[in-house]
Amino acid sequence: MNTLNVARETLKIKKAFPSFQNKKIEQVQKIISGKNKPKLKINITTKRPSHKQVIILMSTDNVKNFVKASSTYVININRSLKSIKSDIMADFICIDNKGIVISTNKVASLSDLQVIEKYVKSFLCVEVEHIDSPRLPQSKSYLKIVGILYLSEQSDSCIFLNDIEKILKSNHIFNNIVLASKPRVIKVSLKLDISIIWINIWDAQSRAKAKSLINRRFNVSSFIAMIHGANMNPRIPQCKNCWKWSHMLGVCRIQESKYVKCNRPYQTIHHY
């Protein structure tokens, strides 16, 4: 917008809104010219649930054994907490996805968590090696890693989740980072042999761990991978038959499978 047009627009706004001051007129001009458009924000972190609960991850067998007499265990946990003169009281125990959740009247401290852990692991019918330490609820942050080959360099097979977990564990930038779920791998496109790896990590509401990882680079064999923030669970399906987006293998209309590397009409196992 040139100077003459700006002056004309300013006069029009002043005539339409005589009470507007100069700052207000500038804001209206920015809106008209499209300069005041809000930036697109990526929501990478979920809101955490209430901290008035304690999460203990454990195996399915341990969960079944523990909830058989959950009312008795609530009483015993409260006795243990009372012995250290804690203000925390357990209200009830319920089953979570991968363990149990102990609902409390207040937010548990570190000493309270240690007492609860000691009691739970002293229970006779549980396997101690399959019980994680108690923790307070956390948020999840969603990230994606770009730059890793979809096919293994040693073979023509696709990269496995175990390979990805080994890559993450062996790199120092992922120290103290805990995955909230299994990584997910997708192929960028038919022509490119590069993957996008989606990872969900346990994080604080401040996104401290996600911020420490975003825009970091690390080596994977002879390639350099980079970490980006991602929207929460895009869940865009990719067909493993034709390698196109927006549909799954079960509803693919293409009769012949295509090889992931060259997009020719034969399966990966028949490629030479």
N, C-alpha and C positions, 0 to 999 in steps of 0.2 A: 504494500500500500504506500503510494508516494505521499509527499508532504501536502499537496493540494487536497487529495482525497481524505487525508487524516483531518485536515482543517474543516472540511465539509461535514465529515462524520461527527466531529466535536460540536459543531454548531447545531446539527440535527438533535444530538443527545441533550444539549443545553436547552433547546426549545421544548423538547418533549418532557424533560425532567429539570425544571429550573432550580430545584432545591439541591441537586447533586453537586458535591464538591469535586475538585480536580481529580483526587484519587479515585473516587467512585466512577468518574467518567472514563479514566484510564482502564479500570477493570472491565467496564462495559465494552470498550474498544477491543480489548484483548479477547473477550468472548466472541465478539462479532468476527474478528480476524482469525479465530481458531487457535490462538497462541496459548490459551488458558486451558487446554485439554488436559485432564488428569492422566498421569502415567499409569500404565497397566501394572498392577502389583501381583506378584506370584505368592499365593498363600501356601507356604511350604511346611507350616507347623500346625498341628491340631491343638485344640484347647484341652488341657489336662482335666481329669475328673477331680473330685474333692480329695484333699490330702488326709481326710479323716478316715483313712482305711489303709490297711497293710496288705501288700500283695506278696504271695509266696508261690513261686513257680515250682511245680513238682510233677512227677509222672502220673499217669492216669490211675495206676494201681494205688499209689500213695493217696491220691485224692479220694478214691473209693473207701480206703481204710480209715481215712481221717474224718470223713463226714458221717460215718455211721453213728457216732455219739458226739456230734458237734456241740450240743448243749453242755455236756460234761467238760469238754475241752475249753469252752468259753469261761466256765467257772474256774478251772485250773489256771488258765492264762491270767485271769484277773487276780487270783491269789499270788501268783508269781510277781505280777506288777505291783501289787500292794506291798510285798515284802521289801521292795526297794523304794517304797514311799512315793510311788509314781501317781500322778493324777489321771493317767490314762486308764480307761476301762474298755474292754471288748464288749460290743453289743451283740453281734452275731457273726456267724461264719457262713459264707456262701461259695459256690463253685464258680470259678472263672474259666476262660478258654483253656489255659494251660496250668491251672493250679487252683489255689483257694484265695479268697479275699476276706480279711478280718476287718469288719467295720468297727470303728472306735468313736468315742465321744469327743476326743481332741486329736490334734496332730501328734503322732508319736515321735519321740526324740531318738537319738542313736542308742542310748542305753535301753530304752523301751524295746527297740527292734532286736537288740542283743538278747534280752530276756525272752522275747517271743521265739526267737530262733533256737535258743537253748531248750525251751520246752518242746517245741515241735520236733526237733531232732532227737530228743530223748524218748519220744513215743515209740513203744516197742514194735509196733506193727508196720513201721515205715522203713523204706530203704534210704538211708541218709545220703548216699552218693547221688541220688536222683532228686534232691531237694536243694533249691537255690536259697541264698540268703534273703530274708525279708527286705522289702523296699517300699518306699512311698510311690504313689502313682506318678507317672511322667507323661510328657507330651511326646508325640511322634513327629519327626521331621522327615521330609521326603526329598531325596536327592537322586541325581542320575549321573552316571559315569559314561563319558564318551571317549572313544579312541581305542577300544580293545577289539581285536579281531573276533568275528563271529565263529570262524573255523579255527581249530587248533593248528598251530604251525607244525606240530609233529605229525598230524594226521589230517584227513579231510572230514573228521567228525566235528559236530558242533561243540562249542564250549559248554562244559557242565557246571552246575551250580556249585559242586564241590571245588572245582578249579577256581571259581570266583571267590569263594570263602577263603581259600588258601592264599589267594592274591591279597585280599584285604588284611588277613591276619599277619602276613609277612611284611607289610609296610608300616613304618613307624607312624605315619600320619593318622592311622586308624587305631592307635593305642587309646585305650579307655573309651572306645566307641563300641556300643552294643547294638547289634541288629535287632529290630523289633519283629522282623519276619524274614522269610527266605528271599534272596534277591530274585528279580525277574529279568529275563534277557529277551531282547527283541532285535531283529535285524533292521538296520536303518532303511535299506531299499534293496530292490532286486539286483541292481548293478554294483552296489558297494558291499564289500565284505567286512563291514564294520558294524559293531553292535552298540546298543544303548543298554546299560545295566541300571535298573531302578532299584534303589535300596531305601529301606525305611529304618531310621535309627531312633533309639530312645534319647530324648532331649529335654531341656528345661523350656519353660514358656518363653524365655528370652532368646531362644534359638542359639545359645552359646556354642554348642557342639557343631551345629550346621554351619554357623558363621566361620568356625575355625577350619572347615573343610571346603567351603565353596571357593571356586577359582584356584584350588590347589592342583598341582600336576604331579604325577608319579610315573615311574617306568614300569611297563609290563613287557618283558622281553625286549625287543628292539623298538617298541612303540611307546609313545607318551600319551597317557590317559589324563583326562581333565574332569573335575567334579563340578557340577552345576546344581543350582536349586531347581526343584520341580514342583509342579502343582500336585495337590494331594490326590493320589490314586487316579491318574487319567484313565487307566483300564481300557486302552484302545486295543482290541484284539488283532492278532496277526496270524494269518493262515499258514500252517506248516506244510501245505500241499502246493499252493501257487505262490506263496510268500507275499501276498498282497494284504493291505490293511482292511480293517472294519468288518471282517467276518472270521469265523473259526473254521477249523478243519472239517467238522461234522456237517457244515452247510455249504462247503465249497462246490461250485458247479463245474469246475474243470476236472475232466475225467482222468487225465494223465498227470502224475506228479512231476514237478519241475525240480531240477537240481539247484540247490541254494547258491552255488558258486557261479554257474554260467547260464542259468535259467533255461537249460535245454530240457526236453521232455523225457527225463528218466530220473530215477531215485538216486540219492546220494550213495547208497551201498553198491550201485552198479557203475559208478563213475571210475574211470581209470586215468 
